[in-house]
Amino acid sequence: MSMHIPFNRPTVSDRGRAYVLEAIASGHLSGDGAFTRRCHTLLQELLSVPRVLLTTSCTGALEMSALLLDVGPGDEVILPSFTFVSTANAFVLRGATPVFADVRPDTLNLDERLLPGLITERTRVIVPVHYAGVGCEMDAIMALADPRGIAVVEDNAHGLLGRYRGKLLGTFGALATQSFHETKNFTCGEGGALVLNGTRFVERAEVLREKGTDRSRFFRGEVDKYSWVDLGSSYLPSDILAAVLLAQLEERDTIQLGRRQRWAAYFEALGPWAARNGVTLPHVPAHVESPWHLFHMLVPSQKWREALIDHLKARGVHAVFHYLPLHLSPKGRALGGREGSCPVTEDITDRLLRLPLYNGMSDEEHSWVIDAVLAFERAAA
């Protein structure tokens, strides 16, 4: 018997299909329809925050954050080199300089212990990225940022419903961003959200999201016409996408239970194999609650990883690696990145491997992946 196990397989439930048909029947397919408003309300209740706004992507939410904070030339933004390019791009687009920070070797999150040496009088923003949904050390980060008037924007693309010391990720900084890309726990294919943890930015965020107009106020009857009042762009997702997302958010308990079970089974089944082969499995600190977004491993070397990927591919399993260091990319080097400045990032990027983990993954598929990994030993590389 042979199988094909993709790295990710997006699923839409019967409820999601029904909601899509309902959205189509409503005659409102553009942004901020009934399903968008229901997503906003549900997310605000889940996170206990004043406002959540759906966006076309997490990238869009990050761009809105940079606009809201009036980041510009001469400003510095501290962020991990080990992250997706959008984390940097959103601020570089406004003329800011990224300051690339290394990550911790255990959680692969921004190493808060390095921040005192990176903060300058030009530091405007710190962007902790909760890798794999495992929370950064937010107490230490906020203790450094708050007294200095530095804004914290949480890139929580991986971490919706994850917690740090009992508090939900995405509710620490002034702003936070979420992703609903098809690889995430909750998805509408392409989508995101901006989380506003206070009322200070709410009115302006609505304007930026609506192409720089006060259209949202017009629809609420607060003004008799709308006009161009600020910078902005088109960050509204279709209400059809919101319909798909709402169903998944409503089914969150079932989705999260399934992911937790798959993650835990990987960890238990692969533990002895990992110890025997010098492989490091994910680390989740005791004071952190994971949302079980992804399962990664750190293998002994890049050559070992390539051999393991080929081995799994031959057995129908699609495994992938993750980010390349931003500070060593062509654009990162042009912005001041230099080799050796983020040694942990430079090491792990060559050794990290991610296994398939997706909603609706069957027992048979999951067991197949585990068996394929267990069939690979150090001597084979």
Buried (B, 14 or more C-beta within 10 A) or exposed (E): EEBEBEBBBBEBBEBBEEBBEBBEEBEBEEBBBBBBBBBBEBBBEBBEBBBBBBBBBBBBBBBBBBBBBEBEEEBBBBBBBBBBBBBBBBBBEBEBBBBBBBBBBBBBBBBBEBBEEBBEEEBBBBBBBBBBBBBBBBBEBBEBBEEEEBBBBBBBBBBBBBBBEEBBBBBBBBBBBBBBBBBBBBBBBBBBBBBBBEEEBEEBBBBBBBBBBBBBBBEEEEEEEBEEBEEBBEBBBBBBBBBBBBBBBBBBEEBBEBBEBBBEBBBEBBEEBBEEBEBBBBBBBEEBBBBBBBBBBBBBEEEBBBBBBEBBEEBBBBBEBBBBBBBBBEBBEEBEBEEEBBEBBBBBBBBBBBBBBBBEBEEEBBEBBBEBBEEBEBEEB
